[in-house]
Amino acid sequence: MHDVKRFSLFTPSFQHIHSLLSFNLSAYSDMLTIIYKRYYFFNYIN
């Protein structure tokens, strides 16, 4: 019963973490795309 109360206490922060994580994932994928394009461009030159 104590765990259920603690979980309900953490539910809003979990929602916040989820939105933060999805934002970080989109930014991370953008960074990966930039790195991949740069790497592909350098390989294309060589």
C-alpha positions as protocol buffer text, in pm:
chain_id: "A"
residue {
  index: 1
  type: MET
  ca { x: 0 y: 0 z: 0 }
}
residue {
  index: 2
  type: HIS
  ca { x: 289 y: 233 z: 75 }
}
residue {
  index: 3
  type: ASP
  ca { x: 439 y: 165 z: -270 }
}
residue {
  index: 4
  type: VAL
  ca { x: 113 y: 260 z: -439 }
}
residue {
  index: 5
  type: LYS
  ca { x: 107 y: 590 z: -254 }
}
residue {
  index: 6
  type: ARG
  ca { x: 469 y: 656 z: -345 }
}
residue {
  index: 7
  type: PHE
  ca { x: 400 y: 572 z: -710 }
}
residue {
  index: 8
  type: SER
  ca { x: 103 y: 812 z: -723 }
}
residue {
  index: 9
  type: LEU
  ca { x: 335 y: 1073 z: -570 }
}
residue {
  index: 10
  type: PHE
  ca { x: 588 y: 1018 z: -851 }
}
residue {
  index: 11
  type: THR
  ca { x: 337 y: 1003 z: -1137 }
}
residue {
  index: 12
  type: PRO
  ca { x: 352 y: 1377 z: -1231 }
}
residue {
  index: 13
  type: SER
  ca { x: 732 y: 1374 z: -1226 }
}
residue {
  index: 14
  type: PHE
  ca { x: 725 y: 1061 z: -1442 }
}
residue {
  index: 15
  type: GLN
  ca { x: 509 y: 1248 z: -1693 }
}
residue {
  index: 16
  type: HIS
  ca { x: 761 y: 1534 z: -1685 }
}
residue {
  index: 17
  type: ILE
  ca { x: 1053 y: 1293 z: -1733 }
}
residue {
  index: 18
  type: HIS
  ca { x: 876 y: 1130 z: -2028 }
}
residue {
  index: 19
  type: SER
  ca { x: 824 y: 1463 z: -2208 }
}
residue {
  index: 20
  type: LEU
  ca { x: 1183 y: 1563 z: -2129 }
}
residue {
  index: 21
  type: LEU
  ca { x: 1309 y: 1229 z: -2261 }
}
residue {
  index: 22
  type: SER
  ca { x: 1112 y: 1256 z: -2586 }
}
residue {
  index: 23
  type: PHE
  ca { x: 1250 y: 1610 z: -2637 }
}
residue {
  index: 24
  type: ASN
  ca { x: 1604 y: 1485 z: -2571 }
}
residue {
  index: 25
  type: LEU
  ca { x: 1550 y: 1196 z: -2813 }
}
residue {
  index: 26
  type: SER
  ca { x: 1444 y: 1430 z: -3093 }
}
residue {
  index: 27
  type: ALA
  ca { x: 1741 y: 1659 z: -3028 }
}
residue {
  index: 28
  type: TYR
  ca { x: 1972 y: 1354 z: -3013 }
}
residue {
  index: 29
  type: SER
  ca { x: 1840 y: 1220 z: -3345 }
}
residue {
  index: 30
  type: ASP
  ca { x: 1893 y: 1563 z: -3504 }
}
residue {
  index: 31
  type: MET
  ca { x: 2252 y: 1561 z: -3378 }
}
residue {
  index: 32
  type: LEU
  ca { x: 2304 y: 1209 z: -3514 }
}
residue {
  index: 33
  type: THR
  ca { x: 2167 y: 1316 z: -3852 }
}
residue {
  index: 34
  type: ILE
  ca { x: 2409 y: 1611 z: -3865 }
}
residue {
  index: 35
  type: ILE
  ca { x: 2703 y: 1389 z: -3769 }
}
residue {
  index: 36
  type: TYR
  ca { x: 2602 y: 1125 z: -4025 }
}
residue {
  index: 37
  type: LYS
  ca { x: 2568 y: 1384 z: -4303 }
}
residue {
  index: 38
  type: ARG
  ca { x: 2907 y: 1534 z: -4219 }
}
residue {
  index: 39
  type: TYR
  ca { x: 3069 y: 1189 z: -4212 }
}
residue {
  index: 40
  type: TYR
  ca { x: 2905 y: 1095 z: -4542 }
}
residue {
  index: 41
  type: PHE
  ca { x: 3017 y: 1426 z: -4695 }
}
residue {
  index: 42
  type: PHE
  ca { x: 3380 y: 1369 z: -4591 }
}
residue {
  index: 43
  type: ASN
  ca { x: 3372 y: 1016 z: -4731 }
}
residue {
  index: 44
  type: TYR
  ca { x: 3225 y: 1152 z: -5054 }
}
residue {
  index: 45
  type: ILE
  ca { x: 3515 y: 1395 z: -5091 }
}
residue {
  index: 46
  type: ASN
  ca { x: 3774 y: 1124 z: -5029 }
}
